[in-house]
Amino acid sequence: MKILIAGIGKVGKTLVEQFAEEGYDLTVLDTNKEALERIVEICDVITVNGNCASMEVLTEAEVGKADLLIAATGSDEINLLCCAAAHSLCPTLNTIARIRNPEYSKQVYRMRDVFSLSMIFNPERQAAAEIDRLLHYPGFLKRESFAKGRMEIAELKVEEGSKLANASLTEIGSLLDCKILVCAVLRAGTCITPAGDFVLKAGDRIFVTATANDLSALLKNLGVVHRKVRSAMVIGGGLGGYYLAESLLEHGIHVKLVERDAERCRELSALLPKADIIYGDGTSQKVLDAEGLRDCDALVALTGNDETNILISLYGKSYGVPQIITNLGRVEDMNIIDTLPLGCVVSPRKLCCNTIVRYARAIHHKTGAAIAVHSIADGQAEAIEFVVDMNTKHFGEPLKNIRLKPNIRIAGINRADKTEIAGGDSIFGEGDTVVLVTSRDEVLLELNDIFAD
């Protein structure tokens, strides 16, 4: 499958690396010649230097042979024109555009046929939605939903003194009085697919499959107190800060939004009349003290600078803020980040890339394609949901009798009236959905790819 990626910024670069690993035929377009030279050093791609909204440039990139175009430049307008121009040259082309400006959101959706858009993505809005979700479910570092929200994979850290520390996986169910499955463990930067005799250690990040009720029971039995967030301080008044504040206000949470640009503060005051818009430097302890950070239930570091966000979150930790969320856009070495008390870490580009990768795989493999794909364990594993169809092998066979390829674990099975955490006696049938976790390098395009036979 041939994919064109227009724009080699943070999102574009992440997509190029992901798709290159999966063996897609890639062409990258950008006006920045140096950026194109750098990506060629990393990945096996064809590059075209020029304005990606130009028909001449798109023709040079052989848009007529492409299956998918992803317009991810820094300009909404160029992304829209790029998709429209490309579709006029290749009417069968699937197009995806990044649209960030809130003023465009509704009208672009209404005019998606005019611009020939197959899908729209907004990293800042997706990050805001993820942060909003995390603030409503404290205790987990991340939660991913499957089966229309009936089953989740949650990430949490094994702390010193926790009931989980030094416990084997076979002991966890009885120890915590809830049904969960540990489907992956991140230890010292390495992802492990654990067996039943695997013993957890303090410092491990574990990925747990369970129903929403069992996840709540897990936190309760671990002694994690659920404190409802009533007030939140958000540092950074960019698009992400705006989207998050808007969402939190809708849920009745009092928001203090700190922004260092005076003109932007005036804009935010008009857009968010119910929020406290504070003109000041979010890295200043004087500002944080004056605005009552110690009394807030949550702190979200959402500036455009990773280092600044890390510093702000460390301040919040030292102040004893119950819940901290840190936005990181560029940091790649998660081993270093794991050593810092930054609370939940959110990456906008990774969130939107998961959505785009799922869409691309569905185009590539129309029958039996995944209906949900989430990258977990710092990108070393994927949680994938497939629908069982008439072509799926091993109908009605207990899982204990089925041989899977190495480093694959079936986490859950969902049918119309039941969500089941997978065990040896579990079976699946046509129409069910199966959630699995894999740390294999091989891309799983359909459910039958997991079986060893």
Backbone torsions as a table, in degrees:
resi	resn	phi	psi	omega
1	MET	NA	136.4	-178.8
2	LYS	-101.0	128.3	-179.0
3	ILE	-122.8	133.6	172.3
4	LEU	-104.2	130.0	177.1
5	ILE	-118.3	116.6	-179.3
6	ALA	-100.3	112.8	-178.4
7	GLY	106.6	119.8	-175.1
8	ILE	-115.5	43.9	173.5
9	GLY	-80.4	-153.8	-177.0
10	LYS	-61.0	-47.5	-179.1
11	VAL	-68.5	-47.1	-179.2
12	GLY	-58.6	-43.5	-179.7
13	LYS	-64.1	-42.6	178.9
14	THR	-62.4	-41.8	178.8
15	LEU	-65.8	-41.6	178.5
16	VAL	-59.1	-46.7	-178.9
17	GLU	-63.3	-41.5	-179.7
18	GLN	-65.8	-49.6	-177.3
19	PHE	-68.9	-32.9	177.9
20	ALA	-63.9	-40.2	178.1
21	GLU	-63.0	-30.7	-178.0
22	GLU	-88.6	-0.2	172.2
23	GLY	83.9	19.1	178.0
24	TYR	-75.4	155.0	174.8
25	ASP	-82.1	110.7	-170.6
26	LEU	-114.1	138.0	169.1
27	THR	-127.4	130.0	-175.9
28	VAL	-114.0	131.9	-179.6
29	LEU	-116.1	136.9	176.7
30	ASP	-166.2	154.5	176.5
31	THR	-82.1	-14.8	-177.3
32	ASN	-91.1	103.2	-176.1
33	LYS	-64.6	-39.0	-178.8
34	GLU	-64.8	-39.4	178.7
35	ALA	-64.0	-38.0	178.2
36	LEU	-66.5	-38.6	178.5
37	GLU	-64.4	-37.9	179.8
38	ARG	-67.3	-39.3	-177.9
39	ILE	-70.7	-30.6	177.5
40	VAL	-65.2	-32.5	178.4
41	GLU	-68.0	-24.0	-176.2
42	ILE	-96.4	-42.3	-171.7
43	CYS	-129.0	156.1	177.4
44	ASP	-85.3	90.0	-177.7
45	VAL	-136.3	159.0	170.7
46	ILE	-95.0	139.6	-179.4
47	THR	-120.4	147.7	175.4
48	VAL	-131.5	121.8	-177.9
49	ASN	-92.8	118.0	178.8
50	GLY	159.3	179.4	-179.6
51	ASN	-73.6	114.9	-173.5
52	CYS	-71.2	-10.5	176.2
53	ALA	-89.0	-2.9	179.6
54	SER	-84.3	132.7	178.2
55	MET	-63.1	-33.5	178.6
56	GLU	-63.9	-44.1	179.6
57	VAL	-67.1	-42.0	178.6
58	LEU	-63.9	-38.0	177.2
59	THR	-65.7	-40.9	176.7
60	GLU	-60.9	-33.3	179.6
61	ALA	-80.3	2.5	179.5
62	GLU	60.1	49.8	-179.6
63	VAL	-60.5	-27.6	-179.8
64	GLY	-63.7	-19.5	179.5
65	LYS	-99.6	-1.9	-173.5
66	ALA	-85.1	153.0	175.1
67	ASP	-100.1	-28.4	-174.2
68	LEU	-147.1	136.1	172.7
69	LEU	-119.3	129.8	176.0
70	ILE	-116.6	112.0	-179.8
71	ALA	-95.2	106.3	-174.0
72	ALA	-128.6	35.7	176.7
73	THR	-73.5	175.3	180.0
74	GLY	-79.7	0.4	-177.7
75	SER	-117.2	122.2	176.7
76	ASP	-59.7	-41.6	-175.9
77	GLU	-64.9	-42.7	178.2
78	ILE	-65.3	-39.2	178.9
79	ASN	-61.4	-42.9	179.2
80	LEU	-65.2	-46.1	-179.6
81	LEU	-66.1	-36.4	178.1
82	CYS	-60.5	-46.4	-179.1
83	CYS	-66.2	-42.5	-179.7
84	ALA	-64.7	-44.0	-179.8
85	ALA	-65.9	-43.3	-178.7
86	ALA	-63.8	-40.9	-179.0
87	HIS	-67.8	-32.8	177.8
88	SER	-67.6	-29.4	177.6
89	LEU	-82.8	-27.0	-178.1
90	CYS	-143.1	88.8	-174.1
91	PRO	-60.7	-19.6	179.8
92	THR	-89.0	0.6	-174.4
93	LEU	-71.8	136.6	169.0
94	ASN	-86.9	135.4	-176.4
95	THR	-128.6	139.6	177.7
96	ILE	-128.4	131.8	-178.5
97	ALA	-125.8	140.1	172.0
98	ARG	-86.5	121.8	177.9
99	ILE	-124.9	114.4	-173.0
100	ARG	-104.3	-31.3	-173.6
101	ASN	-68.1	121.7	-179.2
102	PRO	-61.2	-25.4	179.1
103	GLU	-66.2	-24.6	-177.5
104	TYR	-92.1	-17.3	-167.4
105	SER	-51.2	-55.0	-175.0
106	LYS	-71.3	-42.8	-175.5
107	GLN	-71.6	-32.3	177.5
108	VAL	-66.6	-38.5	177.6
109	TYR	-63.0	-42.9	179.5
110	ARG	-67.6	-30.0	-175.8
111	MET	-103.9	20.9	-175.1
112	ARG	-61.2	-30.5	177.2
113	ASP	-70.7	-35.6	178.5
114	VAL	-62.6	-41.6	-179.0
115	PHE	-90.8	2.2	178.4
116	SER	58.2	48.8	-177.2
117	LEU	-98.5	126.7	173.8
118	SER	-83.7	-32.9	-177.0
119	MET	-157.5	150.6	175.8
120	ILE	-122.5	140.3	174.9
121	PHE	-133.6	151.2	-178.0
122	ASN	-139.8	99.6	-175.8
123	PRO	-56.2	-42.0	-177.5
124	GLU	-66.9	-40.2	178.9
125	ARG	-68.2	-38.9	178.1
126	GLN	-65.5	-39.9	178.3
127	ALA	-65.2	-41.1	178.8
128	ALA	-61.9	-41.1	178.5
129	ALA	-64.3	-39.4	178.8
130	GLU	-66.4	-42.6	179.5
131	ILE	-64.4	-42.4	178.2
132	ASP	-58.3	-41.9	179.2
133	ARG	-64.7	-42.8	-178.6
134	LEU	-65.9	-35.0	178.7
135	LEU	-67.5	-25.3	178.2
136	HIS	-86.3	-13.3	-180.0
137	TYR	-130.9	68.6	-178.9
138	PRO	-65.6	152.1	179.3
139	GLY	112.9	-26.6	178.4
140	PHE	-106.3	148.3	176.3
141	LEU	-79.8	-26.5	-179.7
142	LYS	-165.1	149.0	175.4
143	ARG	-136.7	130.7	176.7
144	GLU	-118.7	131.9	-176.1
145	SER	-98.8	144.0	174.4
146	PHE	-134.2	172.1	175.1
147	ALA	50.2	47.6	178.6
148	LYS	55.3	38.7	174.9
149	GLY	87.8	0.2	-177.0
150	ARG	-83.2	-18.3	179.1
151	MET	-136.3	146.5	-177.0
152	GLU	-137.6	155.0	167.2
153	ILE	-114.5	119.5	-176.6
154	ALA	-115.4	147.8	178.4
155	GLU	-109.9	133.1	172.5
156	LEU	-144.4	161.7	-178.1
157	LYS	-103.9	136.2	176.9
158	VAL	-80.5	111.9	-177.2
159	GLU	-89.5	159.4	173.8
160	GLU	-59.0	132.2	179.2
161	GLY	84.7	-2.3	179.0
162	SER	-70.8	153.1	175.3
163	LYS	-60.9	-24.0	-178.3
164	LEU	-77.8	-25.9	-177.9
165	ALA	-63.3	128.0	178.8
166	ASN	69.1	18.1	176.3
167	ALA	-100.9	140.7	175.3
168	SER	-81.5	159.4	-176.9
169	LEU	-63.9	-31.2	179.3
170	THR	-69.2	-19.9	-178.5
171	GLU	-88.1	-18.0	-167.8
172	ILE	-63.1	-43.3	-177.2
173	GLY	-56.4	-48.8	-179.2
174	SER	-74.3	-31.4	-178.6
175	LEU	-66.9	-37.3	-174.5
176	LEU	-110.2	-1.4	175.7
177	ASP	55.2	46.8	174.5
178	CYS	-157.2	156.5	-176.1
179	LYS	-95.7	107.4	178.7
180	ILE	-134.4	162.7	176.2
181	LEU	-131.8	121.8	174.7
182	VAL	-84.4	108.1	-173.0
183	CYS	-98.3	-13.9	176.0
184	ALA	-158.7	150.5	178.1
185	VAL	-133.1	132.8	175.2
186	LEU	-106.3	112.0	-178.2
187	ARG	-125.8	123.6	179.4
188	ALA	51.9	37.9	176.2
189	GLY	84.1	-0.2	-177.9
190	THR	-113.9	132.4	179.0
191	CYS	-84.3	131.4	-178.5
192	ILE	-122.1	135.5	169.7
193	THR	-94.5	103.2	-167.5
194	PRO	-83.2	148.4	171.3
195	ALA	-93.0	176.6	-175.0
196	GLY	-63.2	-28.2	-178.6
197	ASP	-89.4	5.0	179.7
198	PHE	-65.9	134.3	-178.1
199	VAL	-106.1	125.1	179.4
200	LEU	-76.1	150.8	177.9
201	LYS	-128.0	154.8	175.1
202	ALA	-59.2	137.3	-177.6
203	GLY	99.3	-18.3	176.7
204	ASP	-64.8	143.3	166.7
205	ARG	-103.5	122.1	-174.8
206	ILE	-115.1	150.5	-178.5
207	PHE	-117.3	114.3	-167.8
208	VAL	-113.0	132.4	174.2
209	THR	-100.3	134.1	178.8
210	ALA	-169.8	167.4	169.9
211	THR	-75.0	164.8	-179.3
212	ALA	-59.4	-38.7	-179.6
213	ASN	-65.4	-41.7	-179.7
214	ASP	-70.3	-30.8	175.6
215	LEU	-65.8	-40.0	176.7
216	SER	-63.5	-41.3	178.2
217	ALA	-65.1	-36.7	178.6
218	LEU	-59.9	-48.5	179.9
219	LEU	-62.7	-42.6	-179.3
220	LYS	-61.9	-43.8	-178.0
221	ASN	-74.7	-17.8	174.2
222	LEU	-86.7	-3.8	179.3
223	GLY	82.1	16.6	177.5
224	VAL	-84.2	115.7	-175.5
225	VAL	-82.9	126.0	177.4
226	HIS	-82.2	109.3	177.9
227	ARG	-109.7	116.7	-177.6
228	LYS	-63.1	132.6	179.5
229	VAL	-78.6	119.5	177.6
230	ARG	-109.3	-25.0	179.7
231	SER	-141.2	138.1	-179.0
232	ALA	-135.6	140.9	173.7
233	MET	-107.3	123.8	-179.9
234	VAL	-111.1	123.6	179.2
235	ILE	-101.8	115.0	-179.0
236	GLY	117.2	114.8	-175.5
237	GLY	-104.5	28.8	175.8
238	GLY	-74.0	-162.8	-178.7
239	LEU	-60.6	-42.0	179.5
240	GLY	-61.8	-44.2	178.1
241	GLY	-62.7	-39.5	178.0
242	TYR	-64.1	-50.8	-178.7
243	TYR	-59.6	-41.9	-178.3
244	LEU	-67.0	-47.4	-179.6
245	ALA	-59.4	-41.4	178.6
246	GLU	-59.6	-43.8	-179.1
247	SER	-68.3	-43.7	-179.2
248	LEU	-63.8	-40.8	179.1
249	LEU	-62.5	-37.5	177.8
250	GLU	-62.6	-28.1	179.2
251	HIS	-93.7	12.5	175.3
252	GLY	77.5	19.4	178.8
253	ILE	-94.9	130.9	178.7
254	HIS	-73.0	130.9	-174.5
255	VAL	-119.2	130.1	167.0
256	LYS	-110.2	117.6	-176.3
257	LEU	-111.9	116.0	-176.1
258	VAL	-100.4	126.2	-178.8
259	GLU	-139.5	137.9	-174.4
260	ARG	-91.0	-8.2	179.9
261	ASP	-99.0	120.4	-173.9
262	ALA	-63.3	-42.9	-179.1
263	GLU	-64.2	-40.8	177.9
264	ARG	-64.9	-35.4	177.5
265	CYS	-61.3	-40.7	178.2
266	ARG	-64.2	-40.4	177.6
267	GLU	-62.6	-45.0	-178.3
268	LEU	-66.1	-35.1	178.1
269	SER	-61.5	-37.3	178.5
270	ALA	-73.8	-37.4	-177.5
271	LEU	-77.3	-32.2	-174.2
272	LEU	-127.7	70.3	-175.0
273	PRO	-63.4	-21.9	-178.7
274	LYS	-87.6	-7.5	-179.7
275	ALA	-94.7	154.5	171.9
276	ASP	-87.9	108.6	179.8
277	ILE	-94.0	119.7	-173.5
278	ILE	-112.8	122.0	176.8
279	TYR	-86.1	110.3	-178.5
280	GLY	177.8	173.8	-179.3
281	ASP	-91.6	115.5	-177.4
282	GLY	-67.6	-11.6	176.4
283	THR	-91.9	-2.6	-179.2
284	SER	-85.9	121.7	178.6
285	GLN	-63.5	-31.3	178.3
286	LYS	-63.2	-43.4	179.4
287	VAL	-64.5	-45.7	-179.0
288	LEU	-63.3	-41.1	177.5
289	ASP	-64.5	-45.7	-176.8
290	ALA	-63.9	-31.4	-177.4
291	GLU	-93.5	5.9	171.2
292	GLY	76.6	41.7	179.1
293	LEU	-58.6	-37.8	-177.8
294	ARG	-60.2	-24.5	-177.2
295	ASP	-95.5	-1.3	-178.8
296	CYS	-81.8	150.7	176.8
297	ASP	-83.0	-23.6	-176.5
298	ALA	-150.1	148.6	175.0
299	LEU	-127.8	129.6	177.7
300	VAL	-120.7	116.7	178.4
301	ALA	-91.6	107.0	-167.8
302	LEU	-131.6	32.4	175.3
303	THR	-78.0	175.6	179.9
304	GLY	-86.0	6.4	-176.8
305	ASN	-120.3	120.5	-176.8
306	ASP	-60.4	-44.4	-177.1
307	GLU	-62.7	-40.6	177.8
308	THR	-63.7	-42.6	179.2
309	ASN	-62.4	-40.3	178.1
310	ILE	-61.9	-46.1	-179.9
311	LEU	-60.7	-44.9	-179.5
312	ILE	-62.1	-43.1	-179.3
313	SER	-65.5	-36.8	176.2
314	LEU	-64.7	-37.8	173.3
315	TYR	-58.1	-49.3	-178.1
316	GLY	-58.7	-40.2	178.5
317	LYS	-63.5	-43.2	-179.6
318	SER	-66.7	-25.1	178.8
319	TYR	-84.2	-9.6	179.3
320	GLY	81.5	23.9	177.6
321	VAL	-64.0	128.2	-174.0
322	PRO	-59.7	-39.0	-176.2
323	GLN	-132.3	127.5	-177.8
324	ILE	-126.4	135.6	176.7
325	ILE	-129.4	131.3	-175.7
326	THR	-118.5	125.6	176.9
327	ASN	-89.6	123.3	178.2
328	LEU	-125.7	121.5	-177.4
329	GLY	-100.7	-26.9	-172.9
330	ARG	-121.4	-26.3	-173.3
331	VAL	-59.6	127.4	-178.4
332	GLU	-104.2	-31.8	-174.8
333	ASP	-83.5	89.4	-177.7
334	MET	-73.1	-15.4	175.9
335	ASN	-62.5	-40.1	178.1
336	ILE	-69.5	-43.9	-178.4
337	ILE	-61.0	-36.2	-178.8
338	ASP	-61.3	-24.0	-178.4
339	THR	-82.3	-7.9	-176.3
340	LEU	-106.0	142.3	-179.8
341	PRO	-80.8	75.3	-174.9
342	LEU	-101.6	5.2	-177.6
343	GLY	67.3	-139.7	177.8
344	CYS	-79.7	136.8	178.2
345	VAL	-110.1	128.6	-178.4
346	VAL	-120.3	134.5	177.9
347	SER	-121.2	107.7	-178.5
348	PRO	-57.4	-41.5	-176.2
349	ARG	-67.0	-36.0	179.2
350	LYS	-69.5	-36.8	179.4
351	LEU	-62.0	-47.6	-177.8
352	CYS	-74.0	-30.6	178.6
353	CYS	-65.0	-35.1	176.0
354	ASN	-57.7	-42.9	-179.4
355	THR	-65.2	-42.7	-177.6
356	ILE	-69.3	-39.9	178.7
357	VAL	-61.4	-42.9	178.1
358	ARG	-60.0	-43.1	-179.5
359	TYR	-63.7	-43.8	-179.3
360	ALA	-62.9	-41.9	179.2
361	ARG	-65.5	-34.9	178.8
362	ALA	-65.9	-37.4	176.6
363	ILE	-66.5	-43.3	-176.3
364	HIS	-65.8	-37.1	-173.7
365	HIS	-132.4	78.9	-169.0
366	LYS	-60.4	-37.6	-179.4
367	THR	-91.5	125.0	176.0
368	GLY	78.8	14.5	-178.8
369	ALA	-68.1	156.4	179.2
370	ALA	-63.6	143.8	176.0
371	ILE	-99.2	-10.1	173.6
372	ALA	-153.5	137.7	177.2
373	VAL	-137.6	125.3	176.7
374	HIS	-129.7	130.2	174.6
375	SER	-81.9	130.2	178.8
376	ILE	-130.4	175.9	176.6
377	ALA	53.1	49.7	178.5
378	ASP	54.9	37.1	176.9
379	GLY	83.0	1.4	-179.1
380	GLN	-86.3	-7.5	179.5
381	ALA	-147.5	162.3	176.6
382	GLU	-129.4	142.9	170.0
383	ALA	-106.7	122.9	-171.0
384	ILE	-129.7	140.3	177.1
385	GLU	-114.9	125.9	178.5
386	PHE	-119.7	151.4	171.2
387	VAL	-91.7	134.3	175.8
388	VAL	-79.4	123.3	178.5
389	ASP	-120.1	-174.1	-173.9
390	MET	-67.5	-16.9	179.6
391	ASN	-92.1	-4.9	-178.2
392	THR	-73.3	137.2	179.2
393	LYS	-76.1	163.6	168.5
394	HIS	64.9	36.8	171.4
395	PHE	-55.0	134.9	170.1
396	GLY	68.4	6.7	179.7
397	GLU	-94.4	135.3	175.3
398	PRO	-59.6	142.2	-177.7
399	LEU	-58.8	-30.5	-177.9
400	LYS	-66.0	-16.9	179.6
401	ASN	-98.1	-0.3	-176.1
402	ILE	-104.1	129.9	177.3
403	ARG	-89.8	121.0	177.0
404	LEU	-101.2	157.7	172.8
405	LYS	-65.3	156.9	-179.4
406	PRO	-59.2	151.2	174.7
407	ASN	62.4	32.7	172.9
408	ILE	-128.2	134.7	177.7
409	ARG	-133.7	127.3	172.8
410	ILE	-78.0	121.6	-173.1
411	ALA	-96.2	-37.7	-177.3
412	GLY	-159.1	157.8	178.6
413	ILE	-129.2	131.6	-176.4
414	ASN	-124.8	130.5	174.1
415	ARG	-129.5	179.1	-169.7
416	ALA	-50.6	-41.7	-173.0
417	ASP	-116.1	10.1	-172.5
418	LYS	-155.1	140.2	172.0
419	THR	-118.9	124.5	-172.5
420	GLU	-125.7	127.4	171.1
421	ILE	-74.7	126.8	-168.7
422	ALA	-65.1	135.8	172.7
423	GLY	-135.0	179.7	-176.2
424	GLY	-60.6	-31.0	-178.1
425	ASP	-91.7	-0.7	-179.2
426	SER	-68.0	147.0	175.4
427	ILE	-132.0	161.6	175.6
428	PHE	-130.2	153.7	-179.3
429	GLY	-136.3	173.8	-177.1
430	GLU	-59.6	133.2	-179.3
431	GLY	96.0	-19.2	175.5
432	ASP	-70.3	160.5	168.0
433	THR	-113.9	142.9	-178.2
434	VAL	-117.7	128.4	176.1
435	VAL	-103.8	127.1	180.0
436	LEU	-131.6	159.6	176.6
437	VAL	-122.4	131.6	-179.3
438	THR	-133.5	138.7	173.6
439	SER	-113.2	18.6	178.9
440	ARG	-77.5	151.2	174.0
441	ASP	-71.9	-29.3	-179.9
442	GLU	-65.1	135.3	178.2
443	VAL	-80.9	130.9	178.9
444	LEU	-95.4	107.3	-177.2
445	LEU	-91.8	-22.2	176.8
446	GLU	-147.7	164.4	-174.4
447	LEU	-61.7	-35.8	-179.2
448	ASN	-63.5	-15.8	179.4
449	ASP	-67.9	-14.4	-175.6
450	ILE	-85.9	-16.2	-172.7
451	PHE	-85.0	142.9	-177.6
452	ALA	-77.7	-19.5	-178.6
453	ASP	-93.1	NA	NA
